[in-house]
Amino acid sequence: MKPLSRVALASYLLASLTACVTTNATRLGTGAALAPVPVESVAIYRTASQVPGKYQEVALLNSKGESSWTDEAAMFRSMRKKAAELGANGIILDAVSEPSAGAKVASAIFGTGAERKGRAIAILILPAEGTP
């Protein structure tokens, strides 16, 4: 194998391993952009009723990743990272869909991808009234 081909192959493998999950966002509302927050400050909620107080919807999040390389934890990390970049301090999960067994078998046989997908809403939890 030529040295350039090895470098290209190594670059491809590295990129595919580090980019297992991608999350894109569609901003909601017309307000000003928020300052980014630390990823650790982004809480995950299964339902809106679990959010402690009032909140503002910031963005719709859509994640996807190859099912053989990702798991739900990686998907949630990617969502938290994107929410933090947008200045959101919470995420309300909508849905995570797994590829069917047939899709996974076809993926293994034909070398096609079988994607795990997730949706969520990035939110800004507002301070309680009377709190600075």
Phi and psi in radians as a Rosetta constraint file:
Dihedral C 1 N 2 CA 2 C 2 CIRCULARHARMONIC -1.194 0.35
Dihedral N 2 CA 2 C 2 N 3 CIRCULARHARMONIC 2.619 0.35
Dihedral C 2 N 3 CA 3 C 3 CIRCULARHARMONIC -1.000 0.35
Dihedral N 3 CA 3 C 3 N 4 CIRCULARHARMONIC -0.678 0.35
Dihedral C 3 N 4 CA 4 C 4 CIRCULARHARMONIC -1.145 0.35
Dihedral N 4 CA 4 C 4 N 5 CIRCULARHARMONIC -0.666 0.35
Dihedral C 4 N 5 CA 5 C 5 CIRCULARHARMONIC -1.132 0.35
Dihedral N 5 CA 5 C 5 N 6 CIRCULARHARMONIC -0.669 0.35
Dihedral C 5 N 6 CA 6 C 6 CIRCULARHARMONIC -1.122 0.35
Dihedral N 6 CA 6 C 6 N 7 CIRCULARHARMONIC -0.739 0.35
Dihedral C 6 N 7 CA 7 C 7 CIRCULARHARMONIC -1.116 0.35
Dihedral N 7 CA 7 C 7 N 8 CIRCULARHARMONIC -0.760 0.35
Dihedral C 7 N 8 CA 8 C 8 CIRCULARHARMONIC -1.108 0.35
Dihedral N 8 CA 8 C 8 N 9 CIRCULARHARMONIC -0.747 0.35
Dihedral C 8 N 9 CA 9 C 9 CIRCULARHARMONIC -1.130 0.35
Dihedral N 9 CA 9 C 9 N 10 CIRCULARHARMONIC -0.768 0.35
Dihedral C 9 N 10 CA 10 C 10 CIRCULARHARMONIC -1.102 0.35
Dihedral N 10 CA 10 C 10 N 11 CIRCULARHARMONIC -0.719 0.35
Dihedral C 10 N 11 CA 11 C 11 CIRCULARHARMONIC -1.109 0.35
Dihedral N 11 CA 11 C 11 N 12 CIRCULARHARMONIC -0.739 0.35
Dihedral C 11 N 12 CA 12 C 12 CIRCULARHARMONIC -1.097 0.35
Dihedral N 12 CA 12 C 12 N 13 CIRCULARHARMONIC -0.811 0.35
Dihedral C 12 N 13 CA 13 C 13 CIRCULARHARMONIC -1.107 0.35
Dihedral N 13 CA 13 C 13 N 14 CIRCULARHARMONIC -0.739 0.35
Dihedral C 13 N 14 CA 14 C 14 CIRCULARHARMONIC -1.107 0.35
Dihedral N 14 CA 14 C 14 N 15 CIRCULARHARMONIC -0.766 0.35
Dihedral C 14 N 15 CA 15 C 15 CIRCULARHARMONIC -1.130 0.35
Dihedral N 15 CA 15 C 15 N 16 CIRCULARHARMONIC -0.681 0.35
Dihedral C 15 N 16 CA 16 C 16 CIRCULARHARMONIC -1.231 0.35
Dihedral N 16 CA 16 C 16 N 17 CIRCULARHARMONIC -0.551 0.35
Dihedral C 16 N 17 CA 17 C 17 CIRCULARHARMONIC -1.356 0.35
Dihedral N 17 CA 17 C 17 N 18 CIRCULARHARMONIC -0.606 0.35
Dihedral C 17 N 18 CA 18 C 18 CIRCULARHARMONIC -1.475 0.35
Dihedral N 18 CA 18 C 18 N 19 CIRCULARHARMONIC -0.309 0.35
Dihedral C 18 N 19 CA 19 C 19 CIRCULARHARMONIC -1.939 0.35
Dihedral N 19 CA 19 C 19 N 20 CIRCULARHARMONIC 0.803 0.35
Dihedral C 19 N 20 CA 20 C 20 CIRCULARHARMONIC -1.165 0.35
Dihedral N 20 CA 20 C 20 N 21 CIRCULARHARMONIC -0.659 0.35
Dihedral C 20 N 21 CA 21 C 21 CIRCULARHARMONIC -2.153 0.35
Dihedral N 21 CA 21 C 21 N 22 CIRCULARHARMONIC 2.332 0.35
Dihedral C 21 N 22 CA 22 C 22 CIRCULARHARMONIC -2.064 0.35
Dihedral N 22 CA 22 C 22 N 23 CIRCULARHARMONIC 2.475 0.35
Dihedral C 22 N 23 CA 23 C 23 CIRCULARHARMONIC -2.246 0.35
Dihedral N 23 CA 23 C 23 N 24 CIRCULARHARMONIC 2.217 0.35
Dihedral C 23 N 24 CA 24 C 24 CIRCULARHARMONIC -1.968 0.35
Dihedral N 24 CA 24 C 24 N 25 CIRCULARHARMONIC 2.814 0.35
Dihedral C 24 N 25 CA 25 C 25 CIRCULARHARMONIC -2.325 0.35
Dihedral N 25 CA 25 C 25 N 26 CIRCULARHARMONIC 2.516 0.35
Dihedral C 25 N 26 CA 26 C 26 CIRCULARHARMONIC -2.064 0.35
Dihedral N 26 CA 26 C 26 N 27 CIRCULARHARMONIC 1.961 0.35
Dihedral C 26 N 27 CA 27 C 27 CIRCULARHARMONIC -1.112 0.35
Dihedral N 27 CA 27 C 27 N 28 CIRCULARHARMONIC 2.545 0.35
Dihedral C 27 N 28 CA 28 C 28 CIRCULARHARMONIC -1.970 0.35
Dihedral N 28 CA 28 C 28 N 29 CIRCULARHARMONIC 2.625 0.35
Dihedral C 28 N 29 CA 29 C 29 CIRCULARHARMONIC 1.363 0.35
Dihedral N 29 CA 29 C 29 N 30 CIRCULARHARMONIC 3.116 0.35
Dihedral C 29 N 30 CA 30 C 30 CIRCULARHARMONIC -2.082 0.35
Dihedral N 30 CA 30 C 30 N 31 CIRCULARHARMONIC 0.176 0.35
Dihedral C 30 N 31 CA 31 C 31 CIRCULARHARMONIC -1.173 0.35
Dihedral N 31 CA 31 C 31 N 32 CIRCULARHARMONIC 2.973 0.35
Dihedral C 31 N 32 CA 32 C 32 CIRCULARHARMONIC -1.187 0.35
Dihedral N 32 CA 32 C 32 N 33 CIRCULARHARMONIC 2.666 0.35
Dihedral C 32 N 33 CA 33 C 33 CIRCULARHARMONIC -1.121 0.35
Dihedral N 33 CA 33 C 33 N 34 CIRCULARHARMONIC 2.519 0.35
Dihedral C 33 N 34 CA 34 C 34 CIRCULARHARMONIC -1.617 0.35
Dihedral N 34 CA 34 C 34 N 35 CIRCULARHARMONIC 2.703 0.35
Dihedral C 34 N 35 CA 35 C 35 CIRCULARHARMONIC -1.278 0.35
Dihedral N 35 CA 35 C 35 N 36 CIRCULARHARMONIC 2.488 0.35
Dihedral C 35 N 36 CA 36 C 36 CIRCULARHARMONIC -1.030 0.35
Dihedral N 36 CA 36 C 36 N 37 CIRCULARHARMONIC 2.681 0.35
Dihedral C 36 N 37 CA 37 C 37 CIRCULARHARMONIC -2.169 0.35
Dihedral N 37 CA 37 C 37 N 38 CIRCULARHARMONIC 2.840 0.35
Dihedral C 37 N 38 CA 38 C 38 CIRCULARHARMONIC -1.127 0.35
Dihedral N 38 CA 38 C 38 N 39 CIRCULARHARMONIC 2.454 0.35
Dihedral C 38 N 39 CA 39 C 39 CIRCULARHARMONIC -0.976 0.35
Dihedral N 39 CA 39 C 39 N 40 CIRCULARHARMONIC -0.647 0.35
Dihedral C 39 N 40 CA 40 C 40 CIRCULARHARMONIC -1.103 0.35
Dihedral N 40 CA 40 C 40 N 41 CIRCULARHARMONIC -0.352 0.35
Dihedral C 40 N 41 CA 41 C 41 CIRCULARHARMONIC -1.534 0.35
Dihedral N 41 CA 41 C 41 N 42 CIRCULARHARMONIC -0.011 0.35
Dihedral C 41 N 42 CA 42 C 42 CIRCULARHARMONIC -1.592 0.35
Dihedral N 42 CA 42 C 42 N 43 CIRCULARHARMONIC 1.985 0.35
Dihedral C 42 N 43 CA 43 C 43 CIRCULARHARMONIC -1.589 0.35
Dihedral N 43 CA 43 C 43 N 44 CIRCULARHARMONIC 2.644 0.35
Dihedral C 43 N 44 CA 44 C 44 CIRCULARHARMONIC -1.955 0.35
Dihedral N 44 CA 44 C 44 N 45 CIRCULARHARMONIC 2.283 0.35
Dihedral C 44 N 45 CA 45 C 45 CIRCULARHARMONIC -2.140 0.35
Dihedral N 45 CA 45 C 45 N 46 CIRCULARHARMONIC 2.443 0.35
Dihedral C 45 N 46 CA 46 C 46 CIRCULARHARMONIC -1.335 0.35
Dihedral N 46 CA 46 C 46 N 47 CIRCULARHARMONIC -0.586 0.35
Dihedral C 46 N 47 CA 47 C 47 CIRCULARHARMONIC -2.399 0.35
Dihedral N 47 CA 47 C 47 N 48 CIRCULARHARMONIC 2.803 0.35
Dihedral C 47 N 48 CA 48 C 48 CIRCULARHARMONIC -1.131 0.35
Dihedral N 48 CA 48 C 48 N 49 CIRCULARHARMONIC -0.531 0.35
Dihedral C 48 N 49 CA 49 C 49 CIRCULARHARMONIC -1.185 0.35
Dihedral N 49 CA 49 C 49 N 50 CIRCULARHARMONIC -0.288 0.35
Dihedral C 49 N 50 CA 50 C 50 CIRCULARHARMONIC -1.435 0.35
Dihedral N 50 CA 50 C 50 N 51 CIRCULARHARMONIC -0.251 0.35
Dihedral C 50 N 51 CA 51 C 51 CIRCULARHARMONIC -1.217 0.35
Dihedral N 51 CA 51 C 51 N 52 CIRCULARHARMONIC 2.209 0.35
Dihedral C 51 N 52 CA 52 C 52 CIRCULARHARMONIC -1.421 0.35
Dihedral N 52 CA 52 C 52 N 53 CIRCULARHARMONIC 1.376 0.35
Dihedral C 52 N 53 CA 53 C 53 CIRCULARHARMONIC 2.090 0.35
Dihedral N 53 CA 53 C 53 N 54 CIRCULARHARMONIC -2.994 0.35
Dihedral C 53 N 54 CA 54 C 54 CIRCULARHARMONIC -1.349 0.35
Dihedral N 54 CA 54 C 54 N 55 CIRCULARHARMONIC 2.661 0.35
Dihedral C 54 N 55 CA 55 C 55 CIRCULARHARMONIC -2.575 0.35
Dihedral N 55 CA 55 C 55 N 56 CIRCULARHARMONIC 2.843 0.35
Dihedral C 55 N 56 CA 56 C 56 CIRCULARHARMONIC -2.052 0.35
Dihedral N 56 CA 56 C 56 N 57 CIRCULARHARMONIC 2.309 0.35
Dihedral C 56 N 57 CA 57 C 57 CIRCULARHARMONIC -1.304 0.35
Dihedral N 57 CA 57 C 57 N 58 CIRCULARHARMONIC 2.273 0.35
Dihedral C 57 N 58 CA 58 C 58 CIRCULARHARMONIC -1.803 0.35
Dihedral N 58 CA 58 C 58 N 59 CIRCULARHARMONIC -0.801 0.35
Dihedral C 58 N 59 CA 59 C 59 CIRCULARHARMONIC -2.823 0.35
Dihedral N 59 CA 59 C 59 N 60 CIRCULARHARMONIC 2.717 0.35
Dihedral C 59 N 60 CA 60 C 60 CIRCULARHARMONIC -1.590 0.35
Dihedral N 60 CA 60 C 60 N 61 CIRCULARHARMONIC 2.309 0.35
Dihedral C 60 N 61 CA 61 C 61 CIRCULARHARMONIC -1.935 0.35
Dihedral N 61 CA 61 C 61 N 62 CIRCULARHARMONIC 2.357 0.35
Dihedral C 61 N 62 CA 62 C 62 CIRCULARHARMONIC -2.250 0.35
Dihedral N 62 CA 62 C 62 N 63 CIRCULARHARMONIC 2.138 0.35
Dihedral C 62 N 63 CA 63 C 63 CIRCULARHARMONIC -2.063 0.35
Dihedral N 63 CA 63 C 63 N 64 CIRCULARHARMONIC 2.643 0.35
Dihedral C 63 N 64 CA 64 C 64 CIRCULARHARMONIC -2.679 0.35
Dihedral N 64 CA 64 C 64 N 65 CIRCULARHARMONIC 2.640 0.35
Dihedral C 64 N 65 CA 65 C 65 CIRCULARHARMONIC -2.857 0.35
Dihedral N 65 CA 65 C 65 N 66 CIRCULARHARMONIC 2.670 0.35
Dihedral C 65 N 66 CA 66 C 66 CIRCULARHARMONIC -1.086 0.35
Dihedral N 66 CA 66 C 66 N 67 CIRCULARHARMONIC 2.188 0.35
Dihedral C 66 N 67 CA 67 C 67 CIRCULARHARMONIC -1.082 0.35
Dihedral N 67 CA 67 C 67 N 68 CIRCULARHARMONIC -0.515 0.35
Dihedral C 67 N 68 CA 68 C 68 CIRCULARHARMONIC -1.335 0.35
Dihedral N 68 CA 68 C 68 N 69 CIRCULARHARMONIC -0.284 0.35
Dihedral C 68 N 69 CA 69 C 69 CIRCULARHARMONIC -1.916 0.35
Dihedral N 69 CA 69 C 69 N 70 CIRCULARHARMONIC -0.173 0.35
Dihedral C 69 N 70 CA 70 C 70 CIRCULARHARMONIC -2.205 0.35
Dihedral N 70 CA 70 C 70 N 71 CIRCULARHARMONIC 2.863 0.35
Dihedral C 70 N 71 CA 71 C 71 CIRCULARHARMONIC -2.417 0.35
Dihedral N 71 CA 71 C 71 N 72 CIRCULARHARMONIC 3.115 0.35
Dihedral C 71 N 72 CA 72 C 72 CIRCULARHARMONIC -1.076 0.35
Dihedral N 72 CA 72 C 72 N 73 CIRCULARHARMONIC -0.648 0.35
Dihedral C 72 N 73 CA 73 C 73 CIRCULARHARMONIC -1.042 0.35
Dihedral N 73 CA 73 C 73 N 74 CIRCULARHARMONIC -0.734 0.35
Dihedral C 73 N 74 CA 74 C 74 CIRCULARHARMONIC -1.144 0.35
Dihedral N 74 CA 74 C 74 N 75 CIRCULARHARMONIC -0.667 0.35
Dihedral C 74 N 75 CA 75 C 75 CIRCULARHARMONIC -1.119 0.35
Dihedral N 75 CA 75 C 75 N 76 CIRCULARHARMONIC -0.766 0.35
Dihedral C 75 N 76 CA 76 C 76 CIRCULARHARMONIC -1.170 0.35
Dihedral N 76 CA 76 C 76 N 77 CIRCULARHARMONIC -0.649 0.35
Dihedral C 76 N 77 CA 77 C 77 CIRCULARHARMONIC -1.069 0.35
Dihedral N 77 CA 77 C 77 N 78 CIRCULARHARMONIC -0.748 0.35
Dihedral C 77 N 78 CA 78 C 78 CIRCULARHARMONIC -1.118 0.35
Dihedral N 78 CA 78 C 78 N 79 CIRCULARHARMONIC -0.726 0.35
Dihedral C 78 N 79 CA 79 C 79 CIRCULARHARMONIC -1.119 0.35
Dihedral N 79 CA 79 C 79 N 80 CIRCULARHARMONIC -0.765 0.35
Dihedral C 79 N 80 CA 80 C 80 CIRCULARHARMONIC -1.066 0.35
Dihedral N 80 CA 80 C 80 N 81 CIRCULARHARMONIC -0.731 0.35
Dihedral C 80 N 81 CA 81 C 81 CIRCULARHARMONIC -1.089 0.35
Dihedral N 81 CA 81 C 81 N 82 CIRCULARHARMONIC -0.803 0.35
Dihedral C 81 N 82 CA 82 C 82 CIRCULARHARMONIC -1.136 0.35
Dihedral N 82 CA 82 C 82 N 83 CIRCULARHARMONIC -0.748 0.35
Dihedral C 82 N 83 CA 83 C 83 CIRCULARHARMONIC -1.048 0.35
Dihedral N 83 CA 83 C 83 N 84 CIRCULARHARMONIC -0.752 0.35
Dihedral C 83 N 84 CA 84 C 84 CIRCULARHARMONIC -1.086 0.35
Dihedral N 84 CA 84 C 84 N 85 CIRCULARHARMONIC -0.709 0.35
Dihedral C 84 N 85 CA 85 C 85 CIRCULARHARMONIC -1.049 0.35
Dihedral N 85 CA 85 C 85 N 86 CIRCULARHARMONIC -0.559 0.35
Dihedral C 85 N 86 CA 86 C 86 CIRCULARHARMONIC -1.519 0.35
Dihedral N 86 CA 86 C 86 N 87 CIRCULARHARMONIC -0.075 0.35
Dihedral C 86 N 87 CA 87 C 87 CIRCULARHARMONIC 1.534 0.35
Dihedral N 87 CA 87 C 87 N 88 CIRCULARHARMONIC 0.185 0.35
Dihedral C 87 N 88 CA 88 C 88 CIRCULARHARMONIC -1.467 0.35
Dihedral N 88 CA 88 C 88 N 89 CIRCULARHARMONIC 2.556 0.35
Dihedral C 88 N 89 CA 89 C 89 CIRCULARHARMONIC -1.999 0.35
Dihedral N 89 CA 89 C 89 N 90 CIRCULARHARMONIC 0.240 0.35
Dihedral C 89 N 90 CA 90 C 90 CIRCULARHARMONIC -2.763 0.35
Dihedral N 90 CA 90 C 90 N 91 CIRCULARHARMONIC 2.818 0.35
Dihedral C 90 N 91 CA 91 C 91 CIRCULARHARMONIC -2.389 0.35
Dihedral N 91 CA 91 C 91 N 92 CIRCULARHARMONIC 2.313 0.35
Dihedral C 91 N 92 CA 92 C 92 CIRCULARHARMONIC -1.857 0.35
Dihedral N 92 CA 92 C 92 N 93 CIRCULARHARMONIC 2.051 0.35
Dihedral C 92 N 93 CA 93 C 93 CIRCULARHARMONIC -1.221 0.35
Dihedral N 93 CA 93 C 93 N 94 CIRCULARHARMONIC 2.466 0.35
Dihedral C 93 N 94 CA 94 C 94 CIRCULARHARMONIC -1.856 0.35
Dihedral N 94 CA 94 C 94 N 95 CIRCULARHARMONIC -1.083 0.35
Dihedral C 94 N 95 CA 95 C 95 CIRCULARHARMONIC -2.763 0.35
Dihedral N 95 CA 95 C 95 N 96 CIRCULARHARMONIC 2.578 0.35
Dihedral C 95 N 96 CA 96 C 96 CIRCULARHARMONIC -2.226 0.35
Dihedral N 96 CA 96 C 96 N 97 CIRCULARHARMONIC 2.157 0.35
Dihedral C 96 N 97 CA 97 C 97 CIRCULARHARMONIC -1.997 0.35
Dihedral N 97 CA 97 C 97 N 98 CIRCULARHARMONIC 2.361 0.35
Dihedral C 97 N 98 CA 98 C 98 CIRCULARHARMONIC -1.713 0.35
Dihedral N 98 CA 98 C 98 N 99 CIRCULARHARMONIC 2.546 0.35
Dihedral C 98 N 99 CA 99 C 99 CIRCULARHARMONIC -1.162 0.35
Dihedral N 99 CA 99 C 99 N 100 CIRCULARHARMONIC 2.606 0.35
Dihedral C 99 N 100 CA 100 C 100 CIRCULARHARMONIC -1.185 0.35
Dihedral N 100 CA 100 C 100 N 101 CIRCULARHARMONIC 2.848 0.35
Dihedral C 100 N 101 CA 101 C 101 CIRCULARHARMONIC -1.025 0.35
Dihedral N 101 CA 101 C 101 N 102 CIRCULARHARMONIC -0.689 0.35
Dihedral C 101 N 102 CA 102 C 102 CIRCULARHARMONIC -1.086 0.35
Dihedral N 102 CA 102 C 102 N 103 CIRCULARHARMONIC -0.702 0.35
Dihedral C 102 N 103 CA 103 C 103 CIRCULARHARMONIC -1.152 0.35
Dihedral N 103 CA 103 C 103 N 104 CIRCULARHARMONIC -0.646 0.35
Dihedral C 103 N 104 CA 104 C 104 CIRCULARHARMONIC -1.179 0.35
Dihedral N 104 CA 104 C 104 N 105 CIRCULARHARMONIC -0.696 0.35
Dihedral C 104 N 105 CA 105 C 105 CIRCULARHARMONIC -1.132 0.35
Dihedral N 105 CA 105 C 105 N 106 CIRCULARHARMONIC -0.817 0.35
Dihedral C 105 N 106 CA 106 C 106 CIRCULARHARMONIC -1.056 0.35
Dihedral N 106 CA 106 C 106 N 107 CIRCULARHARMONIC -0.671 0.35
Dihedral C 106 N 107 CA 107 C 107 CIRCULARHARMONIC -1.063 0.35
Dihedral N 107 CA 107 C 107 N 108 CIRCULARHARMONIC -0.752 0.35
Dihedral C 107 N 108 CA 108 C 108 CIRCULARHARMONIC -1.205 0.35
Dihedral N 108 CA 108 C 108 N 109 CIRCULARHARMONIC -0.669 0.35
Dihedral C 108 N 109 CA 109 C 109 CIRCULARHARMONIC -1.323 0.35
Dihedral N 109 CA 109 C 109 N 110 CIRCULARHARMONIC -0.835 0.35
Dihedral C 109 N 110 CA 110 C 110 CIRCULARHARMONIC -1.710 0.35
Dihedral N 110 CA 110 C 110 N 111 CIRCULARHARMONIC -0.087 0.35
Dihedral C 110 N 111 CA 111 C 111 CIRCULARHARMONIC 1.302 0.35
Dihedral N 111 CA 111 C 111 N 112 CIRCULARHARMONIC 0.325 0.35
Dihedral C 111 N 112 CA 112 C 112 CIRCULARHARMONIC -1.568 0.35
Dihedral N 112 CA 112 C 112 N 113 CIRCULARHARMONIC 2.866 0.35
Dihedral C 112 N 113 CA 113 C 113 CIRCULARHARMONIC -1.477 0.35
Dihedral N 113 CA 113 C 113 N 114 CIRCULARHARMONIC 2.604 0.35
Dihedral C 113 N 114 CA 114 C 114 CIRCULARHARMONIC -2.163 0.35
Dihedral N 114 CA 114 C 114 N 115 CIRCULARHARMONIC 1.886 0.35
Dihedral C 114 N 115 CA 115 C 115 CIRCULARHARMONIC -1.635 0.35
Dihedral N 115 CA 115 C 115 N 116 CIRCULARHARMONIC 2.456 0.35
Dihedral C 115 N 116 CA 116 C 116 CIRCULARHARMONIC -1.608 0.35
Dihedral N 116 CA 116 C 116 N 117 CIRCULARHARMONIC 2.373 0.35
Dihedral C 116 N 117 CA 117 C 117 CIRCULARHARMONIC -2.239 0.35
Dihedral N 117 CA 117 C 117 N 118 CIRCULARHARMONIC 2.612 0.35
Dihedral C 117 N 118 CA 118 C 118 CIRCULARHARMONIC -2.523 0.35
Dihedral N 118 CA 118 C 118 N 119 CIRCULARHARMONIC 2.605 0.35
Dihedral C 118 N 119 CA 119 C 119 CIRCULARHARMONIC -2.265 0.35
Dihedral N 119 CA 119 C 119 N 120 CIRCULARHARMONIC 2.581 0.35
Dihedral C 119 N 120 CA 120 C 120 CIRCULARHARMONIC -2.765 0.35
Dihedral N 120 CA 120 C 120 N 121 CIRCULARHARMONIC 2.939 0.35
Dihedral C 120 N 121 CA 121 C 121 CIRCULARHARMONIC -2.036 0.35
Dihedral N 121 CA 121 C 121 N 122 CIRCULARHARMONIC 2.168 0.35
Dihedral C 121 N 122 CA 122 C 122 CIRCULARHARMONIC -1.426 0.35
Dihedral N 122 CA 122 C 122 N 123 CIRCULARHARMONIC 2.317 0.35
Dihedral C 122 N 123 CA 123 C 123 CIRCULARHARMONIC -2.263 0.35
Dihedral N 123 CA 123 C 123 N 124 CIRCULARHARMONIC 2.756 0.35
Dihedral C 123 N 124 CA 124 C 124 CIRCULARHARMONIC -1.946 0.35
Dihedral N 124 CA 124 C 124 N 125 CIRCULARHARMONIC 1.948 0.35
Dihedral C 124 N 125 CA 125 C 125 CIRCULARHARMONIC -1.364 0.35
Dihedral N 125 CA 125 C 125 N 126 CIRCULARHARMONIC 2.138 0.35
Dihedral C 125 N 126 CA 126 C 126 CIRCULARHARMONIC -1.410 0.35
Dihedral N 126 CA 126 C 126 N 127 CIRCULARHARMONIC 2.571 0.35
Dihedral C 126 N 127 CA 127 C 127 CIRCULARHARMONIC -1.131 0.35
Dihedral N 127 CA 127 C 127 N 128 CIRCULARHARMONIC 2.569 0.35
Dihedral C 127 N 128 CA 128 C 128 CIRCULARHARMONIC -1.092 0.35
Dihedral N 128 CA 128 C 128 N 129 CIRCULARHARMONIC 2.590 0.35
Dihedral C 128 N 129 CA 129 C 129 CIRCULARHARMONIC -1.026 0.35
Dihedral N 129 CA 129 C 129 N 130 CIRCULARHARMONIC 2.385 0.35
Dihedral C 129 N 130 CA 130 C 130 CIRCULARHARMONIC 1.554 0.35
Dihedral N 130 CA 130 C 130 N 131 CIRCULARHARMONIC -0.092 0.35
Dihedral C 130 N 131 CA 131 C 131 CIRCULARHARMONIC -1.704 0.35
Dihedral N 131 CA 131 C 131 N 132 CIRCULARHARMONIC 2.322 0.35
